[in-house]
Amino acid sequence: MSLLYKEKLKKPFMIEKYVLITGASKGLGKAFAEEFAAKKKNLILVALENDGLEETARFIKEKYEVDVKTIETNLAIPESVFILAEVINSNYEIEYLINNAGIGGTSIFSEAPIDHIEHLLMLNIRALSLLTRLLLPNMMKQKGKTYILNVASMASFCPMTFKAIYSASKAYVYYFSRALAEELKYSNVFVSVVHPGPMKTNEMVTRNIERQGKYAKIYGLITPEKTARIAIRRLEKGVAFIVPGVVNWWNWIAMRLMPIQFQLSMGYRISGKEV
């Protein structure tokens, strides 16, 4: 949480409805922000400090003329999730919660840095789960419909060689989201989960995708902007399980039919090009 934002909190806020997006400074998070801003939704954008969040917010404010709040914090740090939730619950009503923040990476597990593994688990699993729990009372007490969208991955559906922790973490997001959606089906909170395929969201991811060569197209490469547009449209139509793109949809069907050993072998060939 930036010191600048803590100073802003000393001033009283009106309670208004907002869309909260984590990992919002670039890539899919930024695409979500623009899509909601185009629908004239006020935004609370959360991202790491010095990661371009203020520039993103300034651009969206000027282009779409909506209110945009920014919070710079590292959700992988345990106390940050609780501080963020306290700030939000004290000042805003959340109409949409978009749990987008997450990290990946490709490496031989025995050589993977321990701090990277810990960071991935804290962000992809812990932060998403706790933030959802802490903001649920805020969303459930509102009179109108509210929405939670968790960002998983096509990697949710099969164990991925050289991406073992990442694919396992996204499988958690998938099962957590489906179970929570069922628990809340008689409430005003609708829960959905989206499974993007490969997306060129930053330099490292772009480099890894390009190393895959023709396999990137096979695995349904689409833009963050298209992914966000599809996800929001289906979320608001009450679709609890979202696979954006025709190629990704057929890949999901194929993965349900493939023997697990075939999936592992294919993943070894594809992800091995990134190592």
C-alpha positions in Angstrom: 0.0 0.0 0.0 1.6 3.3 -1.1 2.1 6.0 1.5 0.5 8.4 -1.0 -2.7 6.4 -0.9 -2.7 6.2 2.9 -2.7 10.0 2.9 -5.7 10.0 0.6 -7.6 7.8 2.9 -7.7 10.5 5.6 -10.2 12.3 3.4 -13.9 11.0 3.6 -15.3 9.2 0.6 -18.8 8.8 -0.6 -20.0 5.2 -0.8 -20.3 4.4 -4.5 -20.3 1.3 -6.6 -17.0 0.3 -8.2 -15.3 -2.4 -10.2 -12.2 -3.8 -8.3 -9.5 -5.2 -10.6 -6.3 -6.7 -9.3 -3.2 -6.9 -11.6 -4.7 -3.9 -13.4 -1.6 -2.0 -14.7 -1.1 -4.0 -18.0 -2.1 -7.0 -20.0 -5.4 -8.6 -19.3 -6.0 -6.5 -16.2 -5.7 -3.3 -18.2 -8.0 -4.7 -20.8 -10.6 -5.5 -18.2 -10.3 -1.9 -16.9 -10.9 -0.4 -20.4 -13.9 -2.7 -21.1 -15.6 -1.7 -17.8 -14.7 2.0 -18.3 -16.3 1.9 -21.7 -19.5 0.7 -19.9 -19.1 3.8 -17.6 -18.2 1.8 -14.5 -16.1 3.4 -11.8 -12.9 1.6 -11.2 -10.5 0.6 -8.4 -7.3 -0.6 -9.9 -4.8 -2.6 -7.9 -1.2 -3.4 -9.0 2.4 -3.4 -7.8 4.1 -0.1 -7.0 6.0 1.5 -9.9 4.4 -0.9 -12.4 2.7 1.7 -14.6 -0.6 1.8 -12.7 -0.9 5.6 -12.5 -0.3 5.9 -16.2 -3.0 3.4 -16.9 -5.4 5.2 -14.6 -4.7 8.6 -16.1 -5.3 7.2 -19.7 -8.6 5.6 -18.7 -9.8 8.7 -16.9 -9.1 10.9 -19.8 -10.5 8.6 -22.4 -13.6 7.3 -20.7 -14.4 10.0 -18.1 -15.0 7.6 -15.2 -13.7 7.8 -11.6 -10.6 5.7 -11.2 -9.0 5.0 -7.8 -5.5 3.4 -7.7 -3.9 1.2 -4.9 -0.3 0.1 -5.3 0.4 -2.9 -3.2 2.0 -6.4 -3.3 -0.8 -8.9 -2.7 1.8 -11.7 -2.2 2.7 -10.0 1.2 0.3 -11.5 3.7 -0.9 -8.3 5.5 -1.5 -6.5 2.2 -4.6 -8.4 1.4 -6.1 -7.5 4.8 -5.2 -3.8 4.5 -6.6 -3.7 1.0 -9.9 -5.3 2.1 -10.2 -2.9 5.0 -9.7 0.1 2.8 -12.3 -1.1 0.3 -14.9 -2.2 2.8 -14.6 1.1 4.6 -15.1 3.3 1.5 -16.7 1.6 -1.4 -19.4 -0.8 -2.5 -18.0 -3.4 -4.9 -20.2 -4.4 -7.8 -17.6 -6.4 -9.6 -14.5 -8.2 -8.2 -12.1 -9.2 -10.9 -9.4 -11.5 -9.4 -6.9 -11.1 -12.2 -3.5 -10.8 -10.3 -1.3 -13.8 -10.8 2.1 -14.9 -12.1 3.4 -17.9 -14.0 6.8 -18.9 -15.3 8.5 -21.9 -16.9 11.3 -23.8 -15.2 12.7 -27.1 -14.2 11.1 -27.6 -10.8 14.3 -28.8 -9.1 16.0 -25.5 -10.2 13.1 -23.1 -9.6 13.9 -20.4 -7.1 12.2 -21.0 -3.8 11.1 -17.4 -3.5 9.4 -17.6 -6.9 7.4 -20.7 -5.9 6.3 -19.0 -2.6 5.4 -15.8 -4.4 3.3 -17.7 -7.0 1.4 -19.7 -4.3 0.8 -16.6 -2.2 -0.6 -14.6 -5.1 -2.4 -17.1 -7.3 -4.1 -19.0 -4.4 -3.9 -17.2 -1.1 -4.5 -13.6 -2.2 -7.4 -14.6 -4.5 -9.1 -16.7 -1.9 -8.7 -14.3 1.1 -9.7 -11.2 -0.9 -12.8 -12.9 -2.1 -13.7 -14.0 1.4 -13.0 -10.5 2.9 -15.1 -8.7 0.2 -18.0 -11.1 0.1 -19.9 -9.4 2.9 -19.6 -6.1 1.1 -21.0 -7.6 -2.1 -23.7 -9.7 -0.4 -25.3 -6.8 1.5 -26.1 -4.8 -1.6 -29.6 -4.8 -3.1 -28.5 -5.3 -6.7 -26.6 -8.1 -8.5 -22.9 -8.3 -7.9 -20.2 -10.3 -9.7 -17.0 -12.2 -9.0 -14.8 -13.2 -11.9 -11.7 -15.3 -11.2 -9.0 -15.6 -13.8 -7.8 -19.2 -14.2 -6.1 -20.5 -17.4 -6.3 -23.3 -19.9 -3.6 -24.8 -17.8 -6.3 -25.5 -15.2 -7.3 -28.6 -17.2 -4.1 -30.6 -17.3 -0.8 -30.9 -15.4 1.8 -29.0 -17.3 5.4 -30.1 -17.4 7.9 -27.3 -16.5 4.8 -25.3 -15.2 3.9 -27.7 -12.4 3.1 -25.1 -9.7 1.4 -22.7 -12.1 -1.0 -25.3 -13.6 -1.8 -26.7 -10.1 -2.5 -23.2 -8.8 -4.9 -22.5 -11.7 -6.6 -25.8 -11.2 -7.2 -24.6 -7.6 -8.8 -21.4 -9.0 -11.1 -23.4 -11.3 -12.4 -25.8 -8.6 -12.6 -23.0 -6.0 -14.7 -20.8 -8.4 -17.1 -23.6 -9.4 -17.7 -24.6 -5.8 -18.2 -21.1 -4.6 -20.6 -20.4 -7.5 -22.8 -23.3 -6.3 -22.7 -22.1 -2.7 -23.8 -18.6 -3.7 -26.4 -19.5 -6.3 -29.3 -18.3 -4.2 -27.6 -15.0 -3.2 -27.1 -11.8 -5.2 -23.4 -12.7 -5.9 -22.7 -14.5 -9.2 -19.3 -16.2 -9.5 -17.6 -17.1 -12.8 -14.2 -18.3 -13.8 -12.5 -17.6 -17.1 -9.8 -19.7 -18.7 -7.6 -17.7 -21.1 -5.2 -19.4 -23.4 -1.8 -17.9 -24.2 -1.7 -14.1 -24.3 1.1 -11.7 -25.0 0.7 -9.7 -21.8 4.4 -8.7 -21.1 7.8 -9.1 -22.6 8.7 -12.3 -20.8 5.4 -14.0 -21.7 5.7 -12.8 -25.3 9.2 -14.3 -25.5 8.0 -17.6 -24.1 5.1 -17.8 -26.5 7.3 -17.0 -29.5 9.6 -19.8 -28.5 6.7 -22.2 -28.8 6.4 -21.4 -32.5 3.5 -23.1 -34.2 2.2 -24.6 -30.9 1.1 -21.1 -29.7 -1.5 -21.0 -32.5 -2.6 -24.5 -31.7 -3.2 -23.4 -28.1 -5.5 -20.6 -29.0 -3.5 -17.4 -28.9 -5.9 -14.4 -28.6 -5.4 -10.9 -27.4 -6.1 -9.6 -23.9 -8.6 -7.2 -25.3 -10.7 -9.9 -26.9 -10.4 -12.1 -23.9 -11.7 -9.3 -21.6 -14.5 -8.5 -23.9 -15.7 -12.1 -24.1 -15.3 -12.7 -20.4 -17.3 -9.6 -19.3 -20.1 -10.3 -21.8 -20.5 -13.9 -20.6 -20.2 -13.0 -16.9 -23.1 -10.6 -17.2 -25.1 -13.2 -19.0 -24.7 -15.6 -16.1 -22.2 -18.0 -17.6 -20.2 -19.6 -14.8 -17.5 -21.3 -16.9 -15.9 -19.2 -19.6 -13.4 -20.5 -22.2 -12.7 -17.6 -24.6 -12.1 -18.3 -28.3 -13.2 -21.2 -30.5 -9.8 -22.8 -30.6 -9.5 -22.8 -26.8 -13.0 -24.3 -26.6 -12.0 -27.2 -28.8 -8.8 -27.6 -26.9 -10.8 -27.9 -23.7 -12.9 -30.7 -25.2 -9.7 -32.4 -26.5 -8.1 -32.3 -23.1 -11.2 -34.0 -21.5 -10.7 -36.9 -24.0 -6.9 -37.2 -24.1 -5.2 -39.8 -21.8 -3.2 -38.0 -19.1 0.1 -39.4 -20.3 -0.5 -38.0 -23.8 -1.1 -34.5 -22.2 2.0 -34.8 -20.2 4.2 -35.8 -23.2 2.8 -33.0 -25.4 3.3 -30.5 -22.6 6.9 -31.7 -22.2 7.5 -31.0 -25.9 5.8 -27.6 -25.9 7.0 -26.1 -22.6 10.4 -27.6 -23.1 11.0 -25.1 -25.8 10.7 -22.3 -23.1 13.2 -23.8 -20.7 
